[in-house]
Amino acid sequence: MKTKFGFTSFTVSEFERWIQQQNIARTVLFVQQHHTFSPSYIHFKGDNHFDMQKSMKNHHVNNNGWSDIGQHLSIFPDGRILTGRDFERSPACIYGNNKHAICIENIGFFDTGEDEMTDLQRQSIISVTAALCKRFNVPVSTDRIVYHHWFNLSTGARTNGGSGTKSCPGTNFFGGNKVSDCEQHFLPLVAAAIGQPITGEISSSIIGYGYVTANLLNIRKGASSSFERVGQTSLGAVVRIYEEKNNWYRISENKEEWVSGNYVKEIKRATVNAHVLNVRSGPSTKFHVVGSVVKNQEVFAYEEKNGWSQISLDEQWVSNSFLDFTS
């Protein structure tokens, strides 16, 4: 491993060990796949990983006005992996669909006739995706491993490649960018790399979920502010609750990681049971449609009102009639 400009570079085996050791409070449900388009292979010189990552961060911050680089991970043509945005923060990668996601940017332009993916990068993408699925209990399905091409750029609605989308991660990414291409050519490779089924079932140890109401919330080694701080999580992050003690919540199944209940508001987890469910700007059909979610998509209800649930900190509401609550 090597660190420069605030980024860390890994081989595949180093990343697989590293990700299992990370304390990440945020609940992760999705893994996003992207290609960078630019920079592409022509910009990679074999040893300029950090310079390229820094350049992408500068573009995202100075041109796009984002607070940081958009992606959590970048995978380069030689198979090396670089960290980007803090894992505790949602990415800036798929409009309207960044909550609870990890974003992978694969360096290259993978439309047909453009960059031909190297074997090293190909294997790294498979292995990193498998490692993330294992770490965050993400099932190997097109409900949870998603391509940017499947979402409308203006509304964030999932259209599975309909109008208003971009080709990302490329029309030749593991045989294509359509849902059927992913199911046929990419997911079987990820499943084989994992070696055992991942059901995504909720651990019986979880007693609930909550979202963080403070801009930054300290994670401590015990159930009071007198314990050592071992990390932080940020506003809006959804955390899993395994134990409550003196208005403190343990948010790790196997470690002593606690946050103050004064800054966590309990919420409910649900699964969409409609084929396509409209997301509206308020809790009734009188409000405008601002997006959509699809069957089997996991959402969290931050507030309930008149048989509707708010599924984001901003005004995004769906009818409870089309949700199956799991907690």
N, C-alpha and C positions, 0 to 999 in steps of 0.2 A: 504494500500500500504506500501511496505517496500523496501528500497534501500540498496544494498551492492555490492561492487566490481564494481560499475558503472552500475549495472542492477537494474531494478525495477520490483517487483512482484505484481501481481494483481489477484483478483477474477474476474470472468466474468463481474459482474456488475460494478466493478471498472474500468475494461478495457474499457467497452462500453462508460462510461462517459469520460474517459481520451482521447480516440482516437478522439472523436468529438471536443475536445478542442485544439488539437495540430495544430500548424501552420507549415504546410509542403508545401514547395514551389515546390518540384519535382512532375512532372506529373506521376501518378500511373495508369497503365492500366491493370495489371495482378496481380493475387494472386497465388502463388506457394504453393503446398502441398508436404511435404516430411516426411519421418520417419528417425530417427537418425540411426537405425540399432544398432549402438554402440555409446553411452550408450543405454541400453535397460532397461526393467523393473527390472532386477536383480540388477542393479546399484542404483535404487531409494530406499532410506531409509525412505521416508516420510517427511524429514525435511532438505534434502541436495540439495534443488533447486539451491541455489547460488553457492555451491561448484561444482555441475555438470556443470552449465553454465560457470563458470570460467575455468573449465577443458576443455570444448569444445573450448573456446576462445584460450586457450594456445595451443591446438592442431592445430587449424586453423592458428594461427600466427607462431608458432615455427616449426611445421611439414609441413604445406602447404605453408608457406611463404606469407600468406595473411596479409593485414594491420589490420584486425580486425576479430571478429567472423563473420561467413558467413551469418547467418540468422538475420532477424529483430526480430522475436518472437520465443520462445520455449513454447510448451504446454506440461505440465507434467501429469503423470498418475492420480494425484489427482485433475486435472482440473485447476491448477494455471498456470498463464501466466507470462513469464519473457521477458523483453525487451532484445535486443542484439545489433546489428548494428544500427547506427543512421538511421532513416527513410529517411533522406536527401541523403543517399548514396545507390547506387544500391547494391543488395546482391551478394554473391559469391556462387551461388547454382545450376544454370542450365547453363552449358557452352553455350555461345553465345545468351542467352535469359534472361539476368538479367536486361537489361535496362527497366525502367518503371515498375518494379515488386516489390512486397512485398513477402518476403520468410517466410513461417511458417515451423519450424522443430517440428514435433510431436514426443516426446520422446517415443521410443519403437521400437520393431522389429515386423512389422505387416505382414510379410509373413505368409501364411497358416501353422499352426502347431507351431507358435512361440508365441509371447505375445498376450494375449486376451485383447483387449482394454477395459478399465473400462468405466462404464457409465458416470462418471464425466468427463473423458477426451473426450469422444465422444461428450457430450453436449457442452463442451468448444470449441472444434474444430468447431462445427457448428456455435456457437454463435460468435466466433472471426471472422470467415470467413464472416458471415453476417454483422458484425460491420464494417469490412474493405470495403466490397462492398458498404455499405451505405455511408461511409466516403469519398470514392474515386469514387463513381458513376460507379462501375464495374458491368456490367451485369452478371447475374448468367447463364453462358454458358461455354462450354468446349473450347471456343475461348479465354476466359479470366481467368477462374479458371483452372489451369493446374497442371498436375502431372509430376514429374520428369521422370517417366517411358516412357513418350511420346516423349522423345528427345534423339537423338543419342549422346553418350558421347564424341565422337571424333570430330564431326562436328557441333553439336548443331542443326542439322536439325530435324524438327518435323516429326517423323515416326509413331506416335500413337502406339508405342510399338513394332516396328520392330527390326531388328538386331542391336546390339551394344548399347543396353540400360540396365539399371539396374531396379530392381523391385520396387524401391522407388515410392510412399509411402507404398508399400507392397501389395502382392497379395491378402491379406484379409483386406485391408483398405476400410472400408465401403462397403464390398461386392466384392471388387476387384480393380485392378489398371488399367483396360482398360477404354477407352473412354465411352463405353456403360455402364460399371459399374458406372462410375461417373454420367452419365446422369440419370441412373435409381435409384441409391441408395444414392448418396450424394447431388447432386444439388437440388432435391426436398426438402430436409431437410433445406438447406440453404435458399431457397426461402421462405419456410414457416416461418423461423425465422425472415426474413426481413419483411414479411407481406404485401409487396406492390411491384409491378414490378419496376425493375431498367432498364431503356432503354439504358443507356450509351450515350444518345444524348448529343451533345456538347451544352453547355450553349450559349444562344444568346448574353450573355454579353461579351463573349470572342471575342476579335478583332484580335487575332493572337497568335502565339507561338514563343518562342525563346530558344536558349540554352546558357548556361553560359560559357564564355570564360576565366574567371579568376579561379585560383586555389580555392579561397574562395571569395564569393561575399556577402557583407553585405546586409541584408534586413532592411530597415529603416521605421519609422512610418510616413514618408512624403516624398515628391518628392525633396529632397536635402540631402546632407551629413550632414547638421546641425541638422537633426532629429535623435531621439534616435534609436539606433540599437536594433532590436527585434529578430534577428536571422541571420543565414547565410545559403547559399547554395553553392554547389561545382561545379567544372569543369565538363561540359557535361550535367548537369541537365537540363531537359526541363521544362520550366516554362510557365504558361498560362498568357497572357497579356490581361488585362481588360481595361486599360486606359493608355494614354501617356501624359506626361506633362513635358516640359522643358528637354526632352531627359531622362526622368525617366519613368519606367513602373510600374504600379500597378499590382501585381501578385496574389492578392486575390480578390475574388468576393465581400466579405462582410466586409473586414478589410482593414485598412490603412497599407498595406505592399508594399513597393516600392524598386526597385533596379535600379541602374544606367544603362542607355541604352548603355553606353560606353563598357560594359562588357557582353552584350547580343546580340546575332546575331539571326535575325529572320529566322524561318524555317517553313516548311509546314507539315501538318498532312495528312496521306493517309491511305486507306484501300486496302488490297490485294484482287484482284478479280479473280485471277487464283487459280485452285485447289492446285497446288504446284508451287511455284515460286523460281527459282534458284537465289541464292545470289552469285555474282561473285566478284573477287578481283579488278575489274576495270570496267569502263563504256562501255563495249561492250562484245559480245559473244566470243571474242578472249581471254578473261581472264578466269582463272580457277574458277570452282565452289567451293565455300568455305562454303556453307550451303544452307539452304532453308527456306522460310516462306510459310505459308499456307493461304488459303482463309479466309477472314474476319479478318486476323491479322492486327493490327494497327501498323503503322510505321511512322517515321518522316524523311523527306528529308532534310538533312543538306546542300546538294549542288546538283545542277542539271548540267548535261553535256551531250550533244548529245542525248537527249531523255532518259537519265538514271539518277537515283537518288542515292545519297550516304546516306545510312540509319544508319550509325554509324560514330563515329569520326575516326575509323580506316577504312581500305579499304574494305567496303562492299557495293556493288552496285546492284540495281535491275532495270529492264526496266520499264519505265513509262507507257508502253502499258498495264501493268497489275496492275496499281494502280488507284484507284479512289480518287482524292484529295478532302479533306473536308475542307481545309483551306489554 
